[in-house]
Amino acid sequence: PHLHRSGRGDQLVTLRVVTPDKLTKKQRQLFQELANSLSPAESR
């Protein structure tokens, strides 16, 4: 697909996800709070 044009086709996307090796106590707490705030379907 072309930007701002009609058309069909596949759009290939590459994602790069970097996960930390270690978390501080505060970071772990924040991630836990986020997980608790999400519905079960969102937290998968």
N, C-alpha and C positions, 0 to 999 in steps of 0.2 A: 504493500500500500504506500501511497505517496501522501505526504502531509497536505492537508487542505484540498484533497482531490477525492473524487469518488473512485472506487476501484476495489477489487477483491484480491486476496492473496494471503499468504502466510506472513506473519510478522515474527521474526526470530528475535528473542530477547535473551541476553546473557546477564545473569545476576552474580554478583560476587558478595558473599556473606562472610564477614570476619567475626568470629566469636572469640571472646577473651579466654585465655588459659586460666586466669585466676580472677576472682572477684573480691573486693573488699567486703567487709561485713555490711556496710551501708549499701553498696551496690546489690548485694544478695537480697537485702531487705526490700529494696525498691523493686527488684524483679519479682519477688514474692507478692508484694502488694499489687503489682500489675496483673500477675496471674490470678490473684484472688478476685480482682475486679472484672475479669472477663467471664463471659458465659462459657459453659463447657465446650460448645462448638467452636468458639473463638480461640480457646486456649490450646487447641491441638497443634 
